[in-house]
Structures are given as structure tokens and as C-alpha cells.
Amino acid sequence: GMPKASQRFGLRIFAPEALSPFALCLRGLYPLFYGSEYLPDTAERERLFPIPHQDLEALSFSDACFDVAFCNDLFEHLPDVPRALSELARVLTSGGVLLSTFPFAYNQVETIVKAIREGDAVRVLGEPEYHANPVDPEAGSLVFQIPGWDILETVRAAGFSRAEMRFVSSGARGICATELAGIFFLRAVR
């Protein structure tokens, strides 16, 4: 259920999204919600001002400043998932929770690698895959990997005490997907 207004007021939430309907909902419900976008160049930052820029691999926040972090359909686009997870662990309080959705290779242990960052360049392995990006709808975002079950060990190695994949399904609430009758999401506790 929905937390009471008094419980919602003090909950500090971070999401690396500010333009999505989900982010707008959080902004309306949680006064201490901080939403950002990845805006690497000055023109994008000026175009979307006052939306703040954050890079998940190098967050500008001090340690232990958020209680909850949401990362929706993002990990597949990160060149360095372990680094981003370490940063998320760093900015979460002890007992803080990370909730994340991403395309999940639930039928295999190892992550499917589709692209690699080599210095300032990116090497694509095979056919490049792009997903929608609200900041740049025409170009989209390159997919670097599709996590497999090894994501759980990666999360624990990044500083989380617990990590699990949960499966949610509800025909009544419309929670379903193309291959399965629901979605997997990551729940990790700092």
C-alpha cells in the first residue's frame, strides 16, 4: 500500500530519470525525490534546464544521502555496471534499497555482452541494439549488456548486503511482458 503522508515526507529517493511518467509521479508524491537525466553535453543541459545531470558511474552526491534508488530499464545501457552499482551503494544509507528493472536474461547465468567501452571509444559486438531514450528519442540508447543471473553477485560485490531477483505478475493490474506473464526486478539492500 501507499505510505502515509508523514512517512513519505522524510523518504529520500533518487532516480536517474526526470522526464518519465514514473519520475513525475514520484515527484508529486515524495517531496524529497531527486530525479536526474544523463546529459553529457552542454547543449543538452541547457535545453533541459533545470533538470540536473547525473552520471551513474560518478554521482555528485555525498555518501549515504538516499534511502531508496530506482533504476528503471537502465543497467543494459551502462558501459560499467559494477562502477554504477558501487556508486549507488555509496549514496544509499545503511539498509537503503535499490529497486531496478532491466531486460533480464533469466534463462542463463552469464550476462550477454553486446558492446564494450574501450577508453573513449565503444566497440559493438555484432549487430548494435538501441532502446528508446526520452532525452534523445531519435537516436535511442545503445545496449551494452543484458544481465543474466550473475548480476546478483555483481550487486553484492558492489557493496550491497543482499540482492535478489523478484518476479511480479498480475493480469488484473496489467503487469505482464512479451515472453513471460510478468516482469523480473532487482531488489538490493545496502
Backbone as a ProteinNet text record, in pm:
[ID]
protein_1_A
[PRIMARY]
GMPKASQRFGLRIFAPEALSPFALCLRGLYPLFYGSEYLPDTAERERLFPIPHQDLEALSFSDACFDVAFCNDLFEHLPDVPRALSELARVLTSGGVLLSTFPFAYNQVETIVKAIREGDAVRVLGEPEYHANPVDPEAGSLVFQIPGWDILETVRAAGFSRAEMRFVSSGARGICATELAGIFFLRAVR
[TERTIARY]
80.6	0	84.7	20.5	86.8	123.8	250.9	288.1	207	185	115.5	197.7	131	198.2	317.8	304.2	414.8	534.9	509.1	618	681.9	599.4	651.1	737.9	705.8	777.5	926.9	966	1107.4	1185.1	1120.8	1188.2	1264.5	1395.8	1482.1	1502.5	1452.4	1451	1530.5	1612.3	1685.6	1644.6	1625.3	1604.9	1677.7	1757.9	1825.1	1729.2	1614.6	1516.1	1434.2	1404.9	1327.9	1213.8	1214.3	1116.3	1004.9	1020.4	923.8	798.2	687.7	567.9	595.5	681.2	717.4	785.6	881.1	951.4	855.1	765.8	668.6	575.8	538.8	456.2	530.9	656.9	737.2	753.9	779.4	797.3	672.2	553.5	428.7	400.3	449.3	418.8	524.3	648.5	758.5	833.2	817.4	881.2	1033.8	1096.2	1242	1291.1	1213.8	1254.1	1351.2	1459.1	1556.5	1564.3	1518.4	1525.6	1626.7	1701.8	1803.1	1800.3	1874.9	1895.8	2045.2	2086.9	2225.6	2234.5	2299	2308.2	2455.2	2528.8	2674.3	2723.2	2641.1	2694	2617.3	2683.4	2631	2500.3	2489.6	2366.7	2246.3	2262.3	2152	2118.2	2221.1	2196	2120.9	2157.5	2088.4	1946.2	1927.3	1795.1	1698.4	1748.2	1662.3	1672.1	1742.4	1748.4	1606.5	1576	1660.2	1680.1	1650.5	1670.6	1820.7	1859.3	2001.8	2060.2	2189.1	2267	2330.7	2321.2	2395.6	2446.3	2569	2630.8	2635.8	2566.9	2561.8	2698.9	2795.1	2930.1	3011.9	2959.3	3029.2	2925.9	2846.3	2742.4	2803.6	2738.4	2791.5	2745.8	2670.1	2613.3	2714.4	2690.7	2771.5	2726.9	2803.6	2774.5	2643.9	2573.6	2456.6	2351.6	2316.2	2220.4	2081.3	2061.2	1929.6	1888.3	1756.7	1700.2	1662.9	1625.4	1579.4	1634.3	1672	1709.2	1630.1	1572.4	1502.2	1582	1607.8	1673.3	1589.7	1510.3	1418.7	1478.3	1493.3	1541.6	1663.1	1766.4	1885.5	2015	2027.3	2153.9	2204.3	2112.6	2156.8	2231	2215.5	2277.7	2408.3	2449	2568.8	2692.5	2798.7	2921.5	2989.7	2970.4	3037.8	2936.2	2862.1	2758.7	2817.9	2931.1	2987.5	3018.7	3070.2	3101.4	2972.7	2870	2742.4	2681	2687.2	2633.3	2710.8	2841	2922.2	2881.8	2856.3	2811.9	2673.5	2584.3	2451	2461.6	2546.6	2566.7	2623.6	2713.8	2777.1	2675.4	2580.9	2488.2	2365.6	2347.2	2236.1	2275.7	2179.9	2202.2	2216.4	2269.3	2272.3	2128.3	2097.4	1960	1880.5	1942.3	1875.7	1852.3	1753.5	1710.4	1724.6	1777.9	1782.2	1678.7	1590.3	1493.6	1519.9	1533	1570.8	1505.6	1458	1414.3	1514.8	1525.6	1611	1578.1	1608.4	1593	1680.2	1624.3	1692.3	1700.6	1822.1	1843.8	1820.1	1693.3	1655.7	1688.5	1716.1	1743.9	1892.7	1977.2	2121	2191.6	2304.8	2382.6	2457.9	2524.4	2614.9	2545	2588	2541.3	2577.3	2486.4	2510.9	2575.4	2699.7	2772.1	2751	2703	2672.5	2763.5	2825.5	2917.1	3012	3130.7	3233.5	3290.2	3309.4	3377.2	3527	3601.7	3747.9	3805.1	3840.9	3885	3768.5	3786.5	3678.8	3594.6	3632.1	3560.4	3470.7	3376.2	3286.3	3300.7	3320.1	3326	3198.3	3122.8	2997.9	3028.4	2977.4	2997.5	2872.4	2881.2	2763.8	2679.3	2551.3	2456.7	2424.3	2439	2406.6	2257	2226.6	2087.4	2065.3	1954.3	1919.1	1780.1	1763	1632.4	1592.4	1465.7	1413.6	1483.1	1500.6	1563.2	1479.6	1418.5	1332.9	1408.3	1539	1617.1	1646.9	1670.6	1703.3	1623.3	1493.4	1406.2	1449.4	1511.5	1551.1	1667.7	1768.8	1889.5	1871.4	1804.1	1792.9	1921.6	1927.8	2045.4	2099.2	2229.4	2296.1	2285.4	2264.2	2262	2402.9	2459.8	2591.9	2583.3	2480.2	2465.8	2323.6	2289.6	2164.1	2204.3	2181.9	2225.9	2161.8	2243.9	2196.9	2197.3	2185.3	2180.5	2307.9	2418.6	2542.7	2531.4	2424.6	2404.3	2394.9	2344.8	2330.6	2466.6	2563.6	2698.8	2763.5	2739.1	2791.7	2738	2610.7	2547.3	2608.9	2624.7	2684	2829.2	2904.3	3044.5	3055.8	2949.3	2949.6	2918.6	2886.1	2864.5	2725.4	2642.1	2509.4	2513.8	2442.9	2444.2	2353.9	2248.1	2154.8	2115.4	2094.8	2048	1962.8	1849.6	1761.7	1683.5	1646.9	1555.8	1417.9	1321.3	1182.9	1102	996.4	909.9	770.2	715.6	583.5	493.5	375.3	279	140	61.6	-74.9	-155.4	-241.7	-332	-427.9	-470.7	-566.1	-505.6	-375.6	-309.5	-230.2	-235.6	-169.5	-19.2	33.9	178.6	210.3	251.5	288	393.8	449.8	555.1	535.2	625.3	607.9	637.4	739.2	777.9	718	699.8	651.7	526.7	456.9	336.1	371.6	474.2	515.5	653.5	710.8	844.8	933.8	1062.5	1163.1	1211.1	1240.6	1308.6	1410	1511.6	1618.1	1582.3	1598.6	1585.6	1715.8	1785.5	1912.3	1909.1	1966.9	1970.5	2115	2139.3	2274.4	2317.3
-118.7	0	124.7	235.1	365.4	407.5	450.7	501.5	626.7	649	769	891.5	1006.1	1130.3	1158.3	1132.8	1159.3	1068.5	945	854.3	895.6	942.9	982.8	1107.1	1198.2	1325.6	1307.6	1218.1	1204.9	1107.8	1036.8	937	1005.8	985.8	1048	947.7	982.1	890.6	950.5	866	905.4	816.1	876.6	800.8	873.6	801.4	864.4	879.1	937.7	972.9	1087.9	1184.8	1300.6	1332.6	1275.7	1310.5	1208.5	1091.6	982.9	1004.1	941.6	946.6	893.7	790.8	736.4	843.5	915.5	1021.7	1133.5	1169.6	1275.4	1232.8	1105.2	1052.6	1060.6	1015.5	1022	1165.2	1257.4	1397.6	1451.5	1407.8	1453.5	1392.9	1271.3	1201.1	1218.7	1235.1	1237.1	1370.1	1456	1587.5	1582	1474.4	1465.8	1375.9	1369.2	1294.9	1378.3	1313.5	1378.3	1296.9	1355.4	1290.7	1363	1286.4	1344.9	1272.9	1324.9	1260	1259.9	1171.7	1169.5	1266.7	1380.1	1488.9	1526.1	1446.4	1464.2	1590.5	1651.8	1772.9	1898	2011.6	2140.4	2177.2	2148.7	2182.6	2109.1	1980.8	1904.8	1961.2	1996.4	2051.9	2183.9	2268.3	2396	2375.4	2283.3	2256.3	2204.6	2123.6	2061.9	2127.8	2241.1	2312.3	2337.5	2315.2	2293.1	2145.7	2053.7	1912.4	1888.3	1829.1	1809.1	1689.3	1698.9	1590.5	1506.9	1374.6	1282.9	1168.3	1128.5	1013	903.4	791.9	684.6	627.2	645	595.5	694.8	815.3	918.2	1015.8	970.2	1053.8	1167.9	1283.5	1401.9	1411.6	1314.5	1319.9	1277.5	1322.9	1276	1134.1	1068.7	931.5	925.1	814.8	780.6	891.2	946.4	1056.8	1018.3	893.4	849.1	720.9	704.3	583.6	480.1	527.5	440.9	492.8	401	437	347.3	408.4	336	350.4	240.9	244.8	160.5	226	157	144.2	20.3	-8.5	76.3	63.3	145.7	65.5	-38.5	-110.5	-163.4	-198.9	-251.6	-147.3	-19.2	88.5	139	82.4	130.7	53.2	124.1	53.9	-14.9	39	-15.7	-33.4	-143.1	-170.6	-183.1	-254.1	-261.3	-123.3	-32.8	102.5	176.5	166.7	231.8	174.2	42.9	-20.2	23.8	36.9	86.8	228.2	310.8	447.8	448.4	364.8	356.4	307.9	208.6	161.1	273.3	351	460	565.2	599.3	708.5	661.5	529.9	478.2	465.5	490.2	472.9	324.1	292.4	153.6	104.5	-5.2	-53.8	5	98.7	158.2	53	78.4	-21	32.5	-53.9	-29.2	-120.7	-62.2	-138.3	-105.7	-211.4	-188.1	-289.2	-238.3	-324.8	-311.3	-415.1	-414.8	-539.7	-539.2	-664.9	-769.3	-884.1	-982.8	-1115.1	-1166.2	-1296.5	-1404.5	-1424.3	-1513.6	-1659.9	-1693.5	-1833.2	-1865	-1773.3	-1801.4	-1732.9	-1791.2	-1740.6	-1613.7	-1614.6	-1504.9	-1394.3	-1273.4	-1155.8	-1165.7	-1121.8	-1117.3	-982.3	-982.3	-858.3	-823.4	-701.8	-657.6	-544.7	-472.2	-362.7	-341.8	-289.9	-267.3	-127.1	-56.1	73.5	47.7	100.4	88.5	229.2	281.8	421.2	512.6	599.5	689.5	631.2	513.3	451	338	300.4	189.1	87.7	-37.5	-145.3	-226.9	-233.5	-308.9	-450.1	-548.8	-688.9	-738.2	-755.8	-798.1	-679.8	-705.8	-602.5	-509.7	-376.5	-285.9	-289	-276.3	-274.2	-143.2	-77	50.3	39	105.7	115.4	262	287.6	424.3	505.1	634.2	726.8	854.7	892	1010.9	1141.5	1144.8	1265.7	1279.5	1167	1167.8	1057.7	1082.5	978.4	927.8	1013	970.8	873.6	901.4	817.3	693.3	707.7	596.7	578.7	471.7	442.3	304.6	297.7	172.2	73.8	-53.8	-159.2	-216.3	-211.9	-268.1	-413.7	-446.9	-585	-612.3	-741.3	-788.4	-875.3	-826.8	-903.6	-1041.5	-1138	-1271.4	-1282.8	-1406.3	-1427.5	-1382	-1367.9	-1319.7	-1175.7	-1104.7	-969.6	-968.9	-1076	-1079.8	-1074.7	-1149.6	-1144.4	-1008.9	-951.1	-818	-714.8	-724.3	-631.6	-648.5	-772.4	-795	-747.2	-771	-726.5	-574	-505.1	-358.5	-294.4	-374.3	-318	-336.7	-416	-443.4	-571	-572	-689.5	-800.2	-763.2	-862.2	-821.6	-922.4	-897.3	-1015.1	-984.6	-1091.2	-1041.2	-1134.2	-1104.4	-1148.4	-1061.8	-1094.5	-1091.4	-1171.4	-1179.6	-1134.2	-1039.3	-984.8	-1009.2	-1060.5	-1087.9	-1053.1	-985.1	-953.1	-919.9	-1010.3	-982.5	-870	-864	-761.2	-621.2	-609.8	-479.6	-455.8	-550	-531.2	-545.7	-618.4	-639.4	-767.7	-751.9	-866.8	-822.4	-915	-882.9	-968.4	-953	-1024.2	-1172.8	-1211.5	-1352.2	-1422.3	-1349	-1405.9	-1332.9	-1392.2	-1328.5	-1239.7	-1157.8	-1068.3	-1012.3	-946.1	-888.8	-928.1	-940.2	-956.7	-818.1	-799.5	-676.9	-713.7	-632.1	-648.4	-573.3	-638.5	-572.2	-596.5	-487.5	-497.3	-407.9	-456.6	-381.4	-348	-222.6	-175.4	-235.2
0	0	0	-14	-16.4	125.6	146.7	279.5	313.4	442.5	488.9	450.8	443.7	404.6	495	626.8	718.9	689.5	646	610.5	478.2	384.7	254	264.4	357.1	362.3	384.2	472.8	506.3	419.6	329.8	246.7	134.2	131.6	30.4	-83.2	-200.7	-314.9	-430.1	-492.8	-613.5	-729	-844.9	-968.6	-1080.9	-1158.2	-1272	-1390.8	-1363.4	-1464.6	-1409.1	-1495.2	-1451.7	-1546.4	-1666.5	-1768.3	-1784.7	-1725.7	-1744.9	-1660.2	-1699.3	-1613.7	-1472.5	-1460.4	-1329.1	-1243.3	-1300.9	-1226.4	-1187.1	-1277.1	-1245.3	-1132.5	-1131.1	-1021.9	-889	-888.7	-765.7	-718.3	-811.2	-775.3	-707.6	-753	-693.3	-557.2	-532.2	-406.9	-297.8	-337.1	-239.6	-248.2	-149.9	-153.4	-164.9	-114.6	-117.3	-231.7	-339.5	-458.6	-540.7	-585.8	-673.7	-802.2	-911.9	-1042.3	-1129	-1207.1	-1294.7	-1428.8	-1524	-1653.3	-1681.7	-1770.3	-1816.3	-1933.2	-1909.8	-2008.1	-2026.1	-2103.6	-2108.7	-2178.8	-2264.5	-2329.5	-2288.1	-2301.2	-2255.1	-2324.1	-2452.7	-2525.8	-2467.3	-2434.7	-2373.6	-2236.2	-2158.3	-2024.4	-2032.3	-2129.1	-2145.6	-2195.6	-2288.5	-2345.4	-2239	-2145.7	-2044.4	-1906.6	-1897.1	-1769	-1719.9	-1592.1	-1475	-1436.4	-1526.1	-1493	-1473.6	-1359.3	-1332.3	-1406.5	-1433.5	-1495	-1384.6	-1397.3	-1310.2	-1396.7	-1371.4	-1435.9	-1330.9	-1353.9	-1253.7	-1220.5	-1307.7	-1279.4	-1197.6	-1177.3	-1098.8	-1042.6	-947	-888.5	-807.9	-808.9	-740	-594.9	-545.7	-411.4	-305.4	-182.2	-69.8	-32.4	52	93.4	173.3	160.3	242.7	248.2	133.1	133.3	82.9	37.2	-9.5	60.6	77.6	138.4	33.1	-85.6	-193.8	-325.7	-414.1	-551.6	-646.5	-748.4	-854	-983	-1050.6	-1182.1	-1277.7	-1358.5	-1449	-1588.3	-1633.7	-1768.8	-1805.2	-1722.5	-1738.8	-1742	-1660.3	-1648.5	-1781.8	-1873.1	-2001.5	-2084.9	-2051.1	-2127.6	-2065.7	-1953.9	-1884.9	-1929.2	-1966.5	-2003.8	-1885	-1762.3	-1644.4	-1531.3	-1536.6	-1435.7	-1294.8	-1275.7	-1139.7	-1080.4	-1161.3	-1113.1	-1073.7	-1157.6	-1126.4	-999.1	-984	-862.5	-738.8	-749.2	-636.2	-598.6	-698.1	-672	-606	-653.4	-591.6	-447.2	-422.3	-284.8	-197.7	-252.3	-177.1	-134	-221.9	-189.5	-111.4	-96.7	-16.5	130.1	217.1	360.2	392.3	508.2	553.6	563.1	499.2	492.9	377.7	302.9	187.1	79.7	-5.8	-103.7	-246.2	-332	-475	-540	-620	-698.7	-845.1	-927.2	-1066	-1159.5	-1271.9	-1380.5	-1494	-1574	-1693.3	-1772.3	-1902.4	-1974.8	-1905.7	-1874.9	-1792.3	-1867.5	-1882.5	-1945.7	-1840.2	-1805	-1695.4	-1722	-1846.1	-1880.1	-1887.2	-1840.3	-1839.5	-1723	-1685.4	-1572.6	-1610.3	-1724.4	-1760.6	-1838.5	-1811.5	-1882.2	-2029.9	-2115.2	-2259.5	-2289.3	-2334.2	-2363.9	-2510.7	-2536.2	-2672.2	-2718.9	-2625.2	-2658.8	-2541.2	-2571.5	-2469.7	-2488.7	-2376.5	-2381.9	-2372.1	-2467.3	-2468.6	-2470.9	-2353.7	-2344.3	-2376.3	-2475.5	-2518	-2631.1	-2678.4	-2790.4	-2741.1	-2823.9	-2795	-2908.5	-2869.7	-2968.5	-2955.2	-3064.5	-3066.3	-3113.8	-3040.3	-3074.2	-3146.3	-3274.8	-3351.7	-3393.1	-3414	-3456.8	-3339.7	-3356	-3244.4	-3213.2	-3084	-3038.3	-2963.6	-2992.8	-2929.7	-2867.8	-2753.2	-2688.2	-2680.5	-2657.1	-2650.4	-2541.5	-2568.7	-2475.1	-2474.3	-2358.5	-2356.2	-2383.5	-2358.2	-2383.5	-2532.6	-2600.9	-2743.6	-2814.3	-2837.6	-2893.6	-3031.2	-3112.5	-3247.2	-3245.3	-3163.4	-3161.4	-3074.6	-2962.3	-2868	-2790	-2710.3	-2627.4	-2662.7	-2682.3	-2714.7	-2598.6	-2629.3	-2528.6	-2516.3	-2394.6	-2368.6	-2323.9	-2245.6	-2199.9	-2154.9	-2155.3	-2097.7	-1978.7	-1855.3	-1738.2	-1728.2	-1686.1	-1650.9	-1498.6	-1449.3	-1304	-1232.6	-1306.2	-1244.7	-1194.6	-1231.6	-1180.6	-1028.1	-969.5	-823.3	-754.3	-804.2	-746.4	-773.3	-889.5	-921.4	-822.8	-790.3	-695.3	-556.5	-511.7	-378.7	-374.3	-480	-485.4	-484.8	-526.5	-530.7	-396.6	-294.6	-162.3	-104.7	-169	-115.9	-32.5	80.3	168.6	116.3	44.2	-10.8	-151.9	-236.6	-372.9	-416.6	-477.1	-525.4	-645.9	-731.5	-841.1	-795.3	-813.5	-780.6	-909.6	-911.4	-1028.2	-988.7	-1063.3	-1034	-1155	-1126.5	-1232.4	-1182.3	-1266.2	-1228.3	-1352.5	-1390.8	-1501.9	-1468.7	-1343.7	-1301.4	-1308.3	-1282.3	-1283.5	-1412	-1503.9	-1632.1	-1627.8	-1529.4	-1521.3	-1596	-1718.7	-1799.5	-1899.9	-1973.8	-2069.3	-2193.4	-2291.1	-2417.1	-2404.9	-2329.9	-2319.5	-2198.4	-2090	-1964.1	-1918.6	-1825.5	-1772.5	-1654.1	-1667.5	-1561.3	-1589.2	-1488.5	-1502.5	-1384.4	-1412.8	-1309.4	-1268.3	-1139.4	-1096.7	-989	-980.3	-882.6	-756.5	-642.3	-512.3	-437.8	-405.9	-335	-212.4	-103.4	22.5	54.9	89.3	121.9	253.1
[MASK]
++++++++++++++++++++++++++++++++++++++++++++++++++++++++++++++++++++++++++++++++++++++++++++++++++++++++++++++++++++++++++++++++++++++++++++++++++++++++++++++++++++++++++++++++++++++++++++++

